Amino acid sequence: MIVKDSEVKNVWTADCGCDVEDQVWTPDCYQESGTPICPECGEDMRYSHTEVNSDGLIEKSHAIATASSLVDDGENEEYTRGIAELIAYLYTTEDELPSDVVDKITQEIIK
């Protein structure tokens, strides 16, 4: 399974005794800023748990199988598999490709 970072939430809690709500951060926020701190006293917060939005789960093998059925020409299995893996990658990645790259890929697929 592939889980996009945007579908993952890390929950942090204050152990300092301050009356503050739990902080919810994405993995990117933690990577960029480090451990969250209590907004009242400045102490490090404690990691509590992780929540994952199940709508964000994408099974890569399913994406490849679906893409294979779309591009299978019945003749070139290696080509079909390569294009299917590319489509699955595009479907499961968070990276945005430049429009000219997408156009070139699309033209290659419909050849």
Secondary structure, DSSP 8 states (H G I E B T S, - for coil): -EE-GGGEEEEEE--SS-----EEE-HHHHHHH-S-B-TTT--B-EEEEEEE-GGGEE-HHHHHHHHHHHH--SS-HHHHHHHHHHHHHHHH------HHHHHHHHHHHT-
